[in-house]
Amino acid sequence: MALTDHDTTSGMAEAQAAGASLGVEVIAGVEINTDLPHGGGDAHVLGYFVRIDDPAFQSQLQARRVAREARGHKMVAQLQAAGIPITWEQVRRHADGAVGRPHVAAALIDLGIVSSVQEAFDRFLGRGMVGYVPRAPFTPAQAVELIRSGGGVASLAHPKDIPNLEGLLADLVAVGLVGLEIYYGPYKDSTISQLCALARRFNLIPTGGSDYHGPGLHPTPLGKQPPLPPEALAKLRQAAGR
């Protein structure tokens, strides 16, 4: 299995030690949020087999975490200005590492203001809502290049709802994308089949994940995503070796 936290590899030592004690290989990974052009929403890029001891790579991840922390503070300030009694300390309790919107959502659930993460995004944290703060621009191509700079292989995460997906894949393959997340938590067989066809067209390796962000923060429990064909891992490992 892989651990792909947002903008950080700080959990890898603990995860790999736990895996070793259970006979489970834990692959070093990362997930990077990016922005699509022309206000087209966001796209997430996964990195596998990254070098966690690469200083230049870690420096870039650190810069992204600093920006993420500043964004979180702004979200809290905007929610407070709208009369919502949320504090930074309440948000931070939910984040053992990089802070993101799911942690703000969890604090809103604690306060009884919303009943789910989805409701928090729909009412407060989604684009155009009172608590939304845009990220500093970072493109999917930049994320692929960042992952490659850290020795990793890049896969586009949960791609089903990305607008102009085929055009984006063409652009990203040109800068080194090697994978497409197909076996994703909530995807149905029909979606998986469509994405498999797209992966074959662009010669991309299928990847899979639950997108698990902690208890109650995502509908797919850890490890309960559709099963990934074993040959996909071998191909990813081969690509990382190259």
N, C-alpha and C positions, 0 to 999 in steps of 0.2 A: 504494500500500500504506500501511498505518498501523503505527505503532509504539505499542504499548499496554503499557508496563511497569507493574508493580504499584506504585502509590502514588508514581510519579515520572515527570517528563518530562525528566530530565536528559540523556537520550541523544538528544533531538530535534535539537539543532544539528548533531551529527555525522551523524545519519541523513539529515537533509534536505540537508546538503552532499554526502554520498555519492550521494543520489538525484539531485540536480541534475547531478552529473557524468555520470550514466548516463541522464539523460532520464526519470527516474522521480519522480513526485510522491509525497512522503512526508507523510502526514496526521498531524498532532499528536494523540496520544491518550493514554489512561491506562486502567488496570484497577484496580478497587477491590474488595477482599474484604469481604463482609458476612456477617452471621449471621441465619439464619432464626429465627422465633420458636419457643418451646417445644422447644428442642434439636433442631430439624429439620435441622441441618447448615448448610452455608454456600452462598452464591450469589455469583457474581462479576458485577460491572457494568462494562461497557466504556464509555468516553467517547471520542467522535471530534470533531475540529475544536475542541479546547479552546484557550483563550488561554494560551499558556505564559508570557507576560509579565505575567499578572494577579497582583499581590502577595497579595491576599486568598486566591485559589485556591491559590497556592504555599504560603502559610502553613499552610493546612489539610492539604495533602499532606505538608508537613514534619512536622507533628504526628503524622500516621499513620506516617511512617517512623521517628520516634523510638520510638513504641510498638512498632513491628515489631522494631526493634533490641533493645529490652528483652525482648521475647518470645523472640527468638533466644537471648539470654544465658541465660534461664531454661530453655529446652530443653536447652542444652548442660550446664547445671548438673545438671538432673535425670538426663540420660544418664550424666554422670560419677558421680553418686550411686548409679546402678545398676551401676557397675563398667565402664562403656564408656569406653575411653581416647580420648575425643574432645576437641578443644580449640576455642576460639573462633577462633583463627587459622586452623585447618584449614577451618572453615566460611566464614570471611570471604574466603578465597582464591577461592571459587567465586562470590562476589557482587560484581559491579561496579555497586554501587548498593544498592537495598533488599534486606535479607536476608529470606529466606522458608524454609519447610520444605524446598523442593527443594534448597536449598543445604546444609542439614543432612544431607539424604539423600545428596547427592553426597559429603560428607565421610565418611559411613558406608560408602559404596562404596569410597572410597580406602583406608579402613582394612581392607577385606576382610570387614566384619561382615555386609554384605548384598551381593546381586549386582545389585539394580535399585532404582530409585526406588520402584516399587510395593511391593517387599518392605520397604523402609525404612518406608513409611507403614503397611503391614499389621502390622509387628512393633513399631515404636517410635514413630512420629509421628502416627498416626491417633488419633481421639477414643478416650479411655480407655486409651491406651497410655502407657508409662512416660515417653516424651519429649514427650507432648502438653501444650501450654499454651494455654488458651483466650485468644482475642483480647478486647480491650476491646469491649463491644457496639457494633455499628454496623449499622444496618439497610439493606436494599436501597433503601428510600425515601430514606434519608439520602444514600446514594451517588448516586442520581439527582439529588437536589437539589444536591449538591456539584458534580457534573459540569455541571449547568445554570448554577450560579453562576460557573463558569469559561468560560461561553460555548459549552459543548459539547452534543452530543446523546448520549443514553444508550441503550445496548442491553444486554439481559440475556444474559450469556455462557453457552455450553454448557449449555442448560437441561433437557436430556432427563430427567435423574434428580432434578430438583427436586420434592419432594413438594408436592401441591396447586398445581401450576404455574398452572392457570387462575385460581385465586383470587389468587395472587401477581401475575399479569399485570394483573388487574383493578385491584388496589391501585396498582401502579406506573404504569399508564397514567394514572391519576387525578392523579399527581404529575409527569407529564411524560415517561415512558418513550416512546421513539419506535421502538426497534429490537429485534429478536430474533435472536440468533446461530443460524443454521440450517445454513449450509454450513461445518460444523466438522470438523476433522481426521478423527476416526475414525467419523463418522456414516455409516450406510448409507443407501441410497436410500429405504428405507421410513421411516426416522426423519426424513429431510429432508422427505418428503411430509407426514408427520403435523405437523411443525412449521410447514410452509408453510400448512397449513390453519388452524393456530392463529394464525399471524401475520395471515392474512386476516380472521379473526374479530375480532381486536383492532386491526385497521388498523395493524399494525406493519411496519416496513421490514426485510427480510431483511438480515442481515450475515453475514460469514464470517471464519474465522480458523484458523490452524494451532495456536494455543496454544503456539507454540515458545518454550521457556525456555532454550535452549542445547543444545549437543551432548550427547546421551544422556539428556536430562531429560524428553523427551516423545516418544511414538512417531511423531508426525507431523513429518516434516522441514519446514523453513521453506519456505512457499509451496506445499506439496503437499496442502493442504486441497481439498475439492471446489470447483470454480469458482463464483464469485459472479456472478449475472447483472449485466451492466453497468448496467442501469437502477437497480439498488439504490443504487449510489454517487451517481447523480444525485439520487435522492430524499433520501439522507442529506445531501448538500450543500445541497439546497433547505431541508431542515428546519433545518440549522445557520444558514442565512441568515435564517430567521424568528426 
